[in-house]
């Protein structure tokens, strides 16, 4: 699949991959801090943003999309930076195509199965009637009962766009996400261990990376380290952007 992307800057290639229900704009703050030293490729994942919509959707397929993009851009290698779902894709690429990955940075996700982590969001999107929405406030109220966290709702509603007729629609392919979520999108990445430099960044108040996950992280990514951002949750790149960007830049600088 030919993904939508924005390319900025010059230097070693860095591919930024957003999380589930996001778009390339989610890591825009990081991209702006990197373009002075790196060739930054910000990507809309399959069924997200302005990338094509397809019924088929899985971790392996979406990781293959990233490799295809690298081929199209004639990138022999790239640094991969992914948040949440994007981190899973980065892990999958590293575990299956280690020669293509200069380094791997994974933001607040572990190589494990998360069977119910976003069920409320999936349910909210499946029942959201965009035809009945007159404003973004209406949309926020419509999903607030299922998504209590205001920050999460804000990220989800970034997908809301006005149509030419003045109504609203979602950039997300909700039908495909709902159909594939429980049977393929929560799966754990697997493959041969990746021995390249790897950094996992955990939000202090997030439960996505837990102490019990450390042995598997070490097994699949033996050269990895885990760092934590105090006071941050799952949306650590938005909640603590300075701290997050500093860790990313420090890691990339050490592995150019």
KEMAR-422115 format. One record per residue (C-alpha): z, x, y; residue in three letters; residue number from 1. Coordinates in nm, 4 decimals. Example, Ala and Ser with C-alpha at 12.3 -4.5 7.8 and 13.67 -1.06 7.14 Angstrom:
residues 2
<r Z="0.7800" X="1.2300" Y="-0.4500" type="ALA" seq="1"/>
<r Z="0.7140" X="1.3670" Y="-0.1060" type="SER" seq="2"/>
This chain:
residues 256
<r Z="0.0000" X="0.0000" Y="0.0000" type="UNK" seq="1"/>
<r Z="-0.0847" X="0.1214" Y="0.3505" type="UNK" seq="2"/>
<r Z="0.2414" X="0.0976" Y="0.5427" type="UNK" seq="3"/>
<r Z="0.2757" X="0.0479" Y="0.9156" type="UNK" seq="4"/>
<r Z="0.4248" X="0.3543" Y="1.0829" type="UNK" seq="5"/>
<r Z="0.4725" X="0.5299" Y="1.4148" type="UNK" seq="6"/>
<r Z="0.4236" X="0.9044" Y="1.4366" type="UNK" seq="7"/>
<r Z="0.5797" X="1.1117" Y="1.7165" type="UNK" seq="8"/>
<r Z="0.6437" X="1.4779" Y="1.7889" type="UNK" seq="9"/>
<r Z="0.5379" X="1.8007" Y="1.6225" type="UNK" seq="10"/>
<r Z="0.6987" X="2.0336" Y="1.3723" type="UNK" seq="11"/>
<r Z="0.8355" X="1.9857" Y="1.0186" type="UNK" seq="12"/>
<r Z="0.7750" X="1.6314" Y="0.8965" type="UNK" seq="13"/>
<r Z="1.0648" X="1.3861" Y="0.8836" type="UNK" seq="14"/>
<r Z="1.0161" X="1.0363" Y="0.7399" type="UNK" seq="15"/>
<r Z="1.2645" X="0.7709" Y="0.8568" type="UNK" seq="16"/>
<r Z="1.3169" X="0.4709" Y="0.6274" type="UNK" seq="17"/>
<r Z="1.5157" X="0.1663" Y="0.7393" type="UNK" seq="18"/>
<r Z="1.7342" X="-0.0598" Y="0.5265" type="UNK" seq="19"/>
<r Z="1.6818" X="-0.4020" Y="0.3748" type="UNK" seq="20"/>
<r Z="1.5862" X="-0.6727" Y="0.6286" type="UNK" seq="21"/>
<r Z="1.5179" X="-0.4011" Y="0.8914" type="UNK" seq="22"/>
<r Z="1.2186" X="-0.2381" Y="1.0556" type="UNK" seq="23"/>
<r Z="1.1166" X="0.0998" Y="1.1909" type="UNK" seq="24"/>
<r Z="1.2881" X="0.0241" Y="1.5211" type="UNK" seq="25"/>
<r Z="1.6298" X="0.0392" Y="1.3494" type="UNK" seq="26"/>
<r Z="1.6244" X="0.4200" Y="1.3487" type="UNK" seq="27"/>
<r Z="1.4519" X="0.4466" Y="1.6858" type="UNK" seq="28"/>
<r Z="1.7501" X="0.6148" Y="1.8502" type="UNK" seq="29"/>
<r Z="1.7447" X="0.8881" Y="1.5862" type="UNK" seq="30"/>
<r Z="1.3685" X="0.9260" Y="1.6171" type="UNK" seq="31"/>
<r Z="1.4002" X="0.9870" Y="1.9920" type="UNK" seq="32"/>
<r Z="1.6527" X="1.2644" Y="1.9276" type="UNK" seq="33"/>
<r Z="1.4290" X="1.4302" Y="1.6686" type="UNK" seq="34"/>
<r Z="1.0829" X="1.4266" Y="1.8273" type="UNK" seq="35"/>
<r Z="1.1495" X="1.7372" Y="2.0345" type="UNK" seq="36"/>
<r Z="1.1581" X="1.9499" Y="1.7182" type="UNK" seq="37"/>
<r Z="1.0045" X="1.7446" Y="1.4392" type="UNK" seq="38"/>
<r Z="0.7003" X="1.5423" Y="1.3428" type="UNK" seq="39"/>
<r Z="0.8765" X="1.2090" Y="1.2992" type="UNK" seq="40"/>
<r Z="0.7189" X="0.9293" Y="1.0953" type="UNK" seq="41"/>
<r Z="0.9068" X="0.5992" Y="1.1318" type="UNK" seq="42"/>
<r Z="0.8036" X="0.3518" Y="0.8634" type="UNK" seq="43"/>
<r Z="0.8051" X="-0.0243" Y="0.8139" type="UNK" seq="44"/>
<r Z="0.8748" X="-0.0717" Y="0.4432" type="UNK" seq="45"/>
<r Z="0.6748" X="-0.3104" Y="0.2262" type="UNK" seq="46"/>
<r Z="0.7387" X="-0.6756" Y="0.3262" type="UNK" seq="47"/>
<r Z="0.9177" X="-0.5629" Y="0.6437" type="UNK" seq="48"/>
<r Z="0.8097" X="-0.5323" Y="1.0057" type="UNK" seq="49"/>
<r Z="0.4334" X="-0.4972" Y="1.0501" type="UNK" seq="50"/>
<r Z="0.3645" X="-0.3626" Y="0.7002" type="UNK" seq="51"/>
<r Z="0.1674" X="-0.5787" Y="0.4557" type="UNK" seq="52"/>
<r Z="0.3286" X="-0.8623" Y="0.2646" type="UNK" seq="53"/>
<r Z="0.2990" X="-0.8578" Y="-0.1154" type="UNK" seq="54"/>
<r Z="0.4622" X="-1.0615" Y="-0.3907" type="UNK" seq="55"/>
<r Z="0.5458" X="-0.7483" Y="-0.5908" type="UNK" seq="56"/>
<r Z="0.8514" X="-0.5595" Y="-0.4663" type="UNK" seq="57"/>
<r Z="1.0731" X="-0.3039" Y="-0.6402" type="UNK" seq="58"/>
<r Z="1.2366" X="0.0334" Y="-0.5764" type="UNK" seq="59"/>
<r Z="0.9653" X="0.2271" Y="-0.7687" type="UNK" seq="60"/>
<r Z="0.6808" X="0.0408" Y="-0.5945" type="UNK" seq="61"/>
<r Z="0.8313" X="0.0941" Y="-0.2499" type="UNK" seq="62"/>
<r Z="0.8948" X="0.4619" Y="-0.3235" type="UNK" seq="63"/>
<r Z="0.5325" X="0.4956" Y="-0.4314" type="UNK" seq="64"/>
<r Z="0.4350" X="0.3496" Y="-0.0930" type="UNK" seq="65"/>
<r Z="0.6164" X="0.6414" Y="0.0741" type="UNK" seq="66"/>
<r Z="0.4383" X="0.8974" Y="-0.1451" type="UNK" seq="67"/>
<r Z="0.1051" X="0.7283" Y="-0.0685" type="UNK" seq="68"/>
<r Z="0.1808" X="0.7530" Y="0.3032" type="UNK" seq="69"/>
<r Z="0.2562" X="1.1242" Y="0.2622" type="UNK" seq="70"/>
<r Z="-0.0769" X="1.1670" Y="0.0825" type="UNK" seq="71"/>
<r Z="-0.2631" X="0.9811" Y="0.3580" type="UNK" seq="72"/>
<r Z="-0.0977" X="1.2009" Y="0.6223" type="UNK" seq="73"/>
<r Z="-0.1682" X="1.5122" Y="0.4130" type="UNK" seq="74"/>
<r Z="0.2005" X="1.6000" Y="0.3958" type="UNK" seq="75"/>
<r Z="0.2750" X="1.8328" Y="0.1066" type="UNK" seq="76"/>
<r Z="0.6465" X="1.7946" Y="0.1822" type="UNK" seq="77"/>
<r Z="0.8743" X="1.6047" Y="0.4173" type="UNK" seq="78"/>
<r Z="1.2414" X="1.5645" Y="0.4965" type="UNK" seq="79"/>
<r Z="1.3399" X="1.2116" Y="0.3905" type="UNK" seq="80"/>
<r Z="1.6022" X="1.0180" Y="0.5875" type="UNK" seq="81"/>
<r Z="1.6898" X="0.6700" Y="0.4655" type="UNK" seq="82"/>
<r Z="1.9523" X="0.4098" Y="0.5453" type="UNK" seq="83"/>
<r Z="2.0683" X="0.1699" Y="0.2727" type="UNK" seq="84"/>
<r Z="1.7513" X="0.0505" Y="0.0919" type="UNK" seq="85"/>
<r Z="1.5629" X="0.3322" Y="0.2645" type="UNK" seq="86"/>
<r Z="1.8155" X="0.5728" Y="0.1158" type="UNK" seq="87"/>
<r Z="1.7468" X="0.4333" Y="-0.2302" type="UNK" seq="88"/>
<r Z="1.3762" X="0.4923" Y="-0.1787" type="UNK" seq="89"/>
<r Z="1.4430" X="0.8476" Y="-0.0629" type="UNK" seq="90"/>
<r Z="1.6525" X="0.9094" Y="-0.3734" type="UNK" seq="91"/>
<r Z="1.3812" X="0.7706" Y="-0.5999" type="UNK" seq="92"/>
<r Z="1.1125" X="0.9894" Y="-0.4408" type="UNK" seq="93"/>
<r Z="1.3365" X="1.2972" Y="-0.4717" type="UNK" seq="94"/>
<r Z="1.4218" X="1.2231" Y="-0.8367" type="UNK" seq="95"/>
<r Z="1.0570" X="1.1661" Y="-0.9345" type="UNK" seq="96"/>
<r Z="0.8639" X="1.3879" Y="-0.6903" type="UNK" seq="97"/>
<r Z="1.1044" X="1.6723" Y="-0.6066" type="UNK" seq="98"/>
<r Z="0.8216" X="1.9004" Y="-0.4975" type="UNK" seq="99"/>
<r Z="0.7414" X="1.6590" Y="-0.2125" type="UNK" seq="100"/>
<r Z="1.0944" X="1.6535" Y="-0.0653" type="UNK" seq="101"/>
<r Z="1.2104" X="1.9316" Y="0.1681" type="UNK" seq="102"/>
<r Z="1.5549" X="1.7743" Y="0.1959" type="UNK" seq="103"/>
<r Z="1.7117" X="1.4337" Y="0.1487" type="UNK" seq="104"/>
<r Z="1.9554" X="1.2509" Y="0.3747" type="UNK" seq="105"/>
<r Z="2.1005" X="0.9215" Y="0.2518" type="UNK" seq="106"/>
<r Z="2.2927" X="0.6968" Y="0.4902" type="UNK" seq="107"/>
<r Z="2.5623" X="0.4748" Y="0.3369" type="UNK" seq="108"/>
<r Z="2.4243" X="0.4004" Y="-0.0073" type="UNK" seq="109"/>
<r Z="2.4917" X="0.5485" Y="-0.3512" type="UNK" seq="110"/>
<r Z="2.2675" X="0.5758" Y="-0.6611" type="UNK" seq="111"/>
<r Z="2.4269" X="0.2687" Y="-0.8194" type="UNK" seq="112"/>
<r Z="2.3470" X="-0.0985" Y="-0.8739" type="UNK" seq="113"/>
<r Z="2.4724" X="-0.3356" Y="-0.6021" type="UNK" seq="114"/>
<r Z="2.4431" X="-0.6760" Y="-0.7703" type="UNK" seq="115"/>
<r Z="2.5871" X="-0.8955" Y="-0.4925" type="UNK" seq="116"/>
<r Z="2.5957" X="-0.6853" Y="-0.1780" type="UNK" seq="117"/>
<r Z="2.3492" X="-0.8932" Y="0.0258" type="UNK" seq="118"/>
<r Z="2.3535" X="-1.2284" Y="-0.1515" type="UNK" seq="119"/>
<r Z="2.4782" X="-1.4055" Y="0.1614" type="UNK" seq="120"/>
<r Z="2.1964" X="-1.2620" Y="0.3723" type="UNK" seq="121"/>
<r Z="1.9347" X="-1.3531" Y="0.1130" type="UNK" seq="122"/>
<r Z="2.0716" X="-1.7082" Y="0.0985" type="UNK" seq="123"/>
<r Z="2.0799" X="-1.7388" Y="0.4777" type="UNK" seq="124"/>
<r Z="1.7179" X="-1.6265" Y="0.5089" type="UNK" seq="125"/>
<r Z="1.6051" X="-1.8582" Y="0.2307" type="UNK" seq="126"/>
<r Z="1.7445" X="-2.1662" Y="0.4071" type="UNK" seq="127"/>
<r Z="1.6632" X="-2.0659" Y="0.7662" type="UNK" seq="128"/>
<r Z="1.4114" X="-2.3182" Y="0.9014" type="UNK" seq="129"/>
<r Z="1.2214" X="-2.1274" Y="1.1681" type="UNK" seq="130"/>
<r Z="1.0271" X="-2.4432" Y="1.2575" type="UNK" seq="131"/>
<r Z="1.3510" X="-2.6096" Y="1.3703" type="UNK" seq="132"/>
<r Z="1.4650" X="-2.3196" Y="1.5884" type="UNK" seq="133"/>
<r Z="1.4286" X="-2.3509" Y="1.9652" type="UNK" seq="134"/>
<r Z="1.6007" X="-2.0240" Y="2.0600" type="UNK" seq="135"/>
<r Z="1.7539" X="-1.7077" Y="1.9191" type="UNK" seq="136"/>
<r Z="2.0936" X="-1.8643" Y="1.9789" type="UNK" seq="137"/>
<r Z="1.9933" X="-2.1501" Y="1.7479" type="UNK" seq="138"/>
<r Z="1.8946" X="-1.8989" Y="1.4809" type="UNK" seq="139"/>
<r Z="2.2203" X="-1.7097" Y="1.5194" type="UNK" seq="140"/>
<r Z="2.4212" X="-2.0293" Y="1.4817" type="UNK" seq="141"/>
<r Z="2.2137" X="-2.1367" Y="1.1812" type="UNK" seq="142"/>
<r Z="2.2991" X="-1.8252" Y="0.9810" type="UNK" seq="143"/>
<r Z="2.6518" X="-1.7614" Y="1.1128" type="UNK" seq="144"/>
<r Z="2.8215" X="-1.9659" Y="0.8404" type="UNK" seq="145"/>
<r Z="2.6752" X="-1.7438" Y="0.5685" type="UNK" seq="146"/>
<r Z="2.6707" X="-1.4170" Y="0.7673" type="UNK" seq="147"/>
<r Z="3.0022" X="-1.3844" Y="0.9458" type="UNK" seq="148"/>
<r Z="2.9441" X="-1.0317" Y="1.0746" type="UNK" seq="149"/>
<r Z="2.7855" X="-1.0424" Y="1.4211" type="UNK" seq="150"/>
<r Z="2.6335" X="-0.6932" Y="1.3902" type="UNK" seq="151"/>
<r Z="2.4579" X="-0.7882" Y="1.0665" type="UNK" seq="152"/>
<r Z="2.3241" X="-1.1089" Y="1.2221" type="UNK" seq="153"/>
<r Z="2.1931" X="-0.9079" Y="1.5154" type="UNK" seq="154"/>
<r Z="1.9964" X="-0.6785" Y="1.2850" type="UNK" seq="155"/>
<r Z="1.8592" X="-0.9691" Y="1.0837" type="UNK" seq="156"/>
<r Z="1.7479" X="-1.1570" Y="1.3939" type="UNK" seq="157"/>
<r Z="1.5523" X="-0.8567" Y="1.5206" type="UNK" seq="158"/>
<r Z="1.2933" X="-0.9869" Y="1.2742" type="UNK" seq="159"/>
<r Z="1.2583" X="-1.3115" Y="1.4668" type="UNK" seq="160"/>
<r Z="0.9375" X="-1.3241" Y="1.6708" type="UNK" seq="161"/>
<r Z="0.7709" X="-1.5839" Y="1.8900" type="UNK" seq="162"/>
<r Z="0.4376" X="-1.7151" Y="1.7703" type="UNK" seq="163"/>
<r Z="0.1410" X="-1.7996" Y="1.9906" type="UNK" seq="164"/>
<r Z="0.2371" X="-2.1672" Y="1.9811" type="UNK" seq="165"/>
<r Z="0.5827" X="-2.0882" Y="2.1216" type="UNK" seq="166"/>
<r Z="0.7643" X="-2.1326" Y="1.7913" type="UNK" seq="167"/>
<r Z="0.9447" X="-1.8702" Y="1.5855" type="UNK" seq="168"/>
<r Z="0.8735" X="-1.6893" Y="1.2607" type="UNK" seq="169"/>
<r Z="1.0215" X="-1.3962" Y="1.0705" type="UNK" seq="170"/>
<r Z="0.8395" X="-1.0679" Y="1.0236" type="UNK" seq="171"/>
<r Z="1.0083" X="-1.0377" Y="0.6850" type="UNK" seq="172"/>
<r Z="0.8378" X="-1.1625" Y="0.3704" type="UNK" seq="173"/>
<r Z="1.1383" X="-1.3759" Y="0.2844" type="UNK" seq="174"/>
<r Z="0.9725" X="-1.5334" Y="-0.0210" type="UNK" seq="175"/>
<r Z="0.9156" X="-1.1964" Y="-0.1891" type="UNK" seq="176"/>
<r Z="1.2574" X="-1.0584" Y="-0.0949" type="UNK" seq="177"/>
<r Z="1.4327" X="-1.3665" Y="-0.2328" type="UNK" seq="178"/>
<r Z="1.2229" X="-1.3622" Y="-0.5515" type="UNK" seq="179"/>
<r Z="1.2750" X="-0.9926" Y="-0.6226" type="UNK" seq="180"/>
<r Z="1.6187" X="-0.9228" Y="-0.4816" type="UNK" seq="181"/>
<r Z="1.8423" X="-0.9825" Y="-0.7811" type="UNK" seq="182"/>
<r Z="1.6106" X="-0.8389" Y="-1.0469" type="UNK" seq="183"/>
<r Z="1.4708" X="-0.5241" Y="-0.8857" type="UNK" seq="184"/>
<r Z="1.5863" X="-0.4469" Y="-0.5319" type="UNK" seq="185"/>
<r Z="1.9511" X="-0.3904" Y="-0.6241" type="UNK" seq="186"/>
<r Z="1.8673" X="-0.1462" Y="-0.9029" type="UNK" seq="187"/>
<r Z="2.0020" X="0.2073" Y="-0.9043" type="UNK" seq="188"/>
<r Z="1.7555" X="0.4949" Y="-0.8574" type="UNK" seq="189"/>
<r Z="1.7211" X="0.7102" Y="-1.1678" type="UNK" seq="190"/>
<r Z="1.5312" X="1.0162" Y="-1.2838" type="UNK" seq="191"/>
<r Z="1.5707" X="1.3888" Y="-1.3276" type="UNK" seq="192"/>
<r Z="1.8320" X="1.5536" Y="-1.1014" type="UNK" seq="193"/>
<r Z="1.7097" X="1.6680" Y="-0.7608" type="UNK" seq="194"/>
<r Z="1.8352" X="2.0193" Y="-0.6862" type="UNK" seq="195"/>
<r Z="1.7218" X="2.0292" Y="-0.3251" type="UNK" seq="196"/>
<r Z="1.9518" X="2.0013" Y="-0.0233" type="UNK" seq="197"/>
<r Z="2.0991" X="1.6524" Y="0.0042" type="UNK" seq="198"/>
<r Z="2.3461" X="1.4900" Y="0.2400" type="UNK" seq="199"/>
<r Z="2.5124" X="1.1520" Y="0.1914" type="UNK" seq="200"/>
<r Z="2.6699" X="1.0051" Y="0.5057" type="UNK" seq="201"/>
<r Z="2.9336" X="0.7374" Y="0.4535" type="UNK" seq="202"/>
<r Z="3.0721" X="0.4916" Y="0.7065" type="UNK" seq="203"/>
<r Z="3.4512" X="0.5024" Y="0.6873" type="UNK" seq="204"/>
<r Z="3.4983" X="0.1256" Y="0.6634" type="UNK" seq="205"/>
<r Z="3.1962" X="0.0639" Y="0.4405" type="UNK" seq="206"/>
<r Z="3.2369" X="0.0143" Y="0.0650" type="UNK" seq="207"/>
<r Z="2.8839" X="0.1226" Y="-0.0253" type="UNK" seq="208"/>
<r Z="2.9836" X="0.4814" Y="-0.1126" type="UNK" seq="209"/>
<r Z="3.3107" X="0.4905" Y="-0.3043" type="UNK" seq="210"/>
<r Z="3.5136" X="0.7652" Y="-0.4665" type="UNK" seq="211"/>
<r Z="3.4085" X="0.6410" Y="-0.8100" type="UNK" seq="212"/>
<r Z="3.0447" X="0.7073" Y="-0.7161" type="UNK" seq="213"/>
<r Z="3.1009" X="1.0785" Y="-0.6487" type="UNK" seq="214"/>
<r Z="3.0490" X="1.2009" Y="-1.0106" type="UNK" seq="215"/>
<r Z="2.7096" X="1.0273" Y="-1.0372" type="UNK" seq="216"/>
<r Z="2.6060" X="1.1564" Y="-0.6954" type="UNK" seq="217"/>
<r Z="2.6959" X="1.5086" Y="-0.8074" type="UNK" seq="218"/>
<r Z="2.5112" X="1.4628" Y="-1.1369" type="UNK" seq="219"/>
<r Z="2.1843" X="1.3420" Y="-0.9839" type="UNK" seq="220"/>
<r Z="2.2067" X="1.5540" Y="-0.6666" type="UNK" seq="221"/>
<r Z="2.3945" X="1.8735" Y="-0.7644" type="UNK" seq="222"/>
<r Z="2.3357" X="2.0397" Y="-0.4252" type="UNK" seq="223"/>
<r Z="2.4634" X="1.7387" Y="-0.2324" type="UNK" seq="224"/>
<r Z="2.7563" X="1.6929" Y="-0.0002" type="UNK" seq="225"/>
<r Z="2.9154" X="1.3767" Y="0.1345" type="UNK" seq="226"/>
<r Z="3.0326" X="1.3419" Y="0.4932" type="UNK" seq="227"/>
<r Z="3.2063" X="1.0484" Y="0.6577" type="UNK" seq="228"/>
<r Z="3.1821" X="0.9019" Y="1.0072" type="UNK" seq="229"/>
<r Z="3.5205" X="0.7717" Y="1.1162" type="UNK" seq="230"/>
<r Z="3.5309" X="0.4178" Y="1.2482" type="UNK" seq="231"/>
<r Z="3.1818" X="0.3347" Y="1.1231" type="UNK" seq="232"/>
<r Z="3.0764" X="0.0655" Y="0.8801" type="UNK" seq="233"/>
<r Z="2.7483" X="0.0166" Y="0.6952" type="UNK" seq="234"/>
<r Z="2.5442" X="0.0090" Y="1.0190" type="UNK" seq="235"/>
<r Z="2.6703" X="0.3573" Y="1.1046" type="UNK" seq="236"/>
<r Z="2.3530" X="0.4663" Y="1.2853" type="UNK" seq="237"/>
<r Z="2.4052" X="0.1829" Y="1.5363" type="UNK" seq="238"/>
<r Z="2.7859" X="0.1806" Y="1.5486" type="UNK" seq="239"/>
<r Z="2.8266" X="0.5575" Y="1.5963" type="UNK" seq="240"/>
<r Z="2.4828" X="0.6828" Y="1.7043" type="UNK" seq="241"/>
<r Z="2.5969" X="1.0111" Y="1.8576" type="UNK" seq="242"/>
<r Z="2.7984" X="1.1115" Y="1.5528" type="UNK" seq="243"/>
<r Z="2.5264" X="0.9971" Y="1.3145" type="UNK" seq="244"/>
<r Z="2.2448" X="1.1734" Y="1.4980" type="UNK" seq="245"/>
<r Z="2.4516" X="1.4911" Y="1.5231" type="UNK" seq="246"/>
<r Z="2.5023" X="1.5020" Y="1.1459" type="UNK" seq="247"/>
<r Z="2.1325" X="1.4398" Y="1.0810" type="UNK" seq="248"/>
<r Z="2.0172" X="1.7056" Y="1.3273" type="UNK" seq="249"/>
<r Z="2.2712" X="1.9590" Y="1.1987" type="UNK" seq="250"/>
<r Z="2.1593" X="1.8995" Y="0.8394" type="UNK" seq="251"/>
<r Z="1.7876" X="1.9186" Y="0.9157" type="UNK" seq="252"/>
<r Z="1.8325" X="2.2327" Y="1.1251" type="UNK" seq="253"/>
<r Z="2.0046" X="2.4039" Y="0.8336" type="UNK" seq="254"/>
<r Z="1.7187" X="2.3228" Y="0.5950" type="UNK" seq="255"/>
<r Z="1.3983" X="2.3700" Y="0.7933" type="UNK" seq="256"/>
